[in-house]
Amino acid sequence: MIVLKTENVTRYFGGLMALNGVNIEFRENEILGIIGPNGAGKTTFINVVAGIYLPTEGKIFFNGQDISELPAHKRCRLGIGRTFQLVRPLPGLSLLENIMVGSLFGKGLGQREARKQAEELCEFLGLSEITRDITRMTALEIKKMEIAHAMATQPKLLFLDEVMAGLNSDETTQMIDLVRKICSRGITIGIVEHVMRVIRELTDRVVVLDWGEIIAEGPYGEVSNDPKVVAAYLGEEN
Amino acid sequence: MRISRYFLYIAILIILLTLPFYTGVYFLNVMDIILIYIALALSWDMLLRSGQISFGVAGLFGVGGYAAVLLNLNTGMNPLISIVMGGLAAGILAWLVGMAVLQLRGMYFAIVTLALAEIFRVIIRNLPDLTGGPEGTVLPSAIFAGNSTKTYWLAIAVAVVSVIASELFRRTRIHFALTSIRNDEIVAKSSGIDVFKYLVFIFVITSAIQGMTGGAYAHIYGFVSPEGSFSVDFTLLPIAMALLGGMHSTWGPVVGAVVLGVVSEFLKLQIPYGHLLVYGLIIVITILFFPQGILGTVGQRLKNRQRLRGSP
């Protein structure tokens, strides 16, 4: 079953074409990697699907419903969750309260249920000392909090935007296991990542973007040997 | 702990309510002003919690005052009800304006609110048949026939309404929404928060409080005038108070209003018309050295001390 389908999605920023006719399908409960060099349009793609930007052209279908014109908060409530490349915890709220925001508004829970759900998520993700000061967390804890925040909205489709950036090797291994655990909860995952080990170990399929266009698609093994992909990453040989 | 805290609130309220029995008229008049400013400083801070700065407090304050006085004068409406209607009028106006301008953010929104206050003043000045024009309108008698005890209780009621509103906003989901919006709107939207709806809501509520406060003020003094009711003091002083006491809290603006209210009363006697200069100085020093205000700075010191001792 197709969870999300983009049809010919194109997005301009003024004269710059950030996405050009992108067709991607997310199958239920798969982990789809979205890779490409810097500026390829990976985060723009997430933003267009999440509703931060509307597509200039093209359509987006979520569980068969056309969501192309829906604002971001409604798409979140439908079940599209996401993390952010640059994590910004909410100051003045504790770790737990940060996570609660997702359940309160993404799922419309009351404060008590939201707190309970946030505690469960912390346990699931291995976050301890949940009332601690958010300004004193490690990189891994911040990333986990960000994931918990997104998961609190109970998404059916979750985008992870460079959640491994800044983590050491052990932490990356831990995070890979975690993403698998999230997927086993029945959540479809779209993962944007520069760490190729993560893509290799985690993804069922990979889509490669370059200059806003899909240049390759398929299992990681195939895609990583595609000359076009190698050229996009390393530059063409003369 | 929680119960003893409620006892404390109730004790403070009882002391405040019984002040007229052992103090004089002058003292009560000073208290009226402080209580009015508590409501304005708090409502300004409540909007600030969403990240939006308003320079239009005086505008909504004046509109509320005019609405209350004119309704009372022309329709014979009970003055207390007319005060509530003043809040309603300001709220409706804020809703109409907010739907149009709350797509703007930060300084752009702030400048629009500044312009709004001025526009209201100019309109009211130029409708002499309805509003009395530049001279304003005088009520035949101030509310409660000028009884200082009763007007003081009215001022307490206004301040208590805004304290309760502020605390409600801090304890409910609204707090989470506003904090998210202030911190990062994109993250807020992606968490399912309808940012525009919340901004309109908070703008309407805070404007209604300002309008109600303006209505109470107008009735306490028994008149409204374009220069008096829309005085820039009603915009600048609440901001100074909230900054001095500590932003994003209920008790910060309250403390700021009390401190600056007392200081200004003292300064008015010492250096008439020079008190605004001292005000400016206080604001500059606060922003430079105590950006978290009195409450924030004291709280931080206490926390640091605990940390030094190693307690959690």
Boltz contact constraints between the chains, C-beta under 6 A:
constraints:
  - contact:
      token1: [A, 50]
      token2: [B, 190]
      max_distance: 6.0
  - contact:
      token1: [A, 52]
      token2: [B, 186]
      max_distance: 6.0
  - contact:
      token1: [A, 72]
      token2: [B, 189]
      max_distance: 6.0
  - contact:
      token1: [A, 72]
      token2: [B, 190]
      max_distance: 6.0
  - contact:
      token1: [A, 73]
      token2: [B, 189]
      max_distance: 6.0
  - contact:
      token1: [A, 73]
      token2: [B, 192]
      max_distance: 6.0
  - contact:
      token1: [A, 73]
      token2: [B, 193]
      max_distance: 6.0
  - contact:
      token1: [A, 73]
      token2: [B, 194]
      max_distance: 6.0
  - contact:
      token1: [A, 76]
      token2: [B, 190]
      max_distance: 6.0
  - contact:
      token1: [A, 76]
      token2: [B, 192]
      max_distance: 6.0
  - contact:
      token1: [A, 77]
      token2: [B, 192]
      max_distance: 6.0
  - contact:
      token1: [A, 82]
      token2: [B, 190]
      max_distance: 6.0
  - contact:
      token1: [A, 88]
      token2: [B, 184]
      max_distance: 6.0
  - contact:
      token1: [A, 90]
      token2: [B, 179]
      max_distance: 6.0
  - contact:
      token1: [A, 90]
      token2: [B, 180]
      max_distance: 6.0
  - contact:
      token1: [A, 90]
      token2: [B, 183]
      max_distance: 6.0
  - contact:
      token1: [A, 92]
      token2: [B, 179]
      max_distance: 6.0
  - contact:
      token1: [A, 93]
      token2: [B, 179]
      max_distance: 6.0
  - contact:
      token1: [A, 101]
      token2: [B, 176]
      max_distance: 6.0
  - contact:
      token1: [A, 101]
      token2: [B, 180]
      max_distance: 6.0
  - contact:
      token1: [A, 101]
      token2: [B, 191]
      max_distance: 6.0
  - contact:
      token1: [A, 102]
      token2: [B, 191]
      max_distance: 6.0
  - contact:
      token1: [A, 104]
      token2: [B, 173]
      max_distance: 6.0
  - contact:
      token1: [A, 104]
      token2: [B, 176]
      max_distance: 6.0
  - contact:
      token1: [A, 105]
      token2: [B, 191]
      max_distance: 6.0
  - contact:
      token1: [A, 105]
      token2: [B, 192]
      max_distance: 6.0
  - contact:
      token1: [A, 105]
      token2: [B, 193]
      max_distance: 6.0
  - contact:
      token1: [A, 106]
      token2: [B, 191]
      max_distance: 6.0
  - contact:
      token1: [A, 106]
      token2: [B, 192]
      max_distance: 6.0
  - contact:
      token1: [A, 153]
      token2: [B, 192]
      max_distance: 6.0
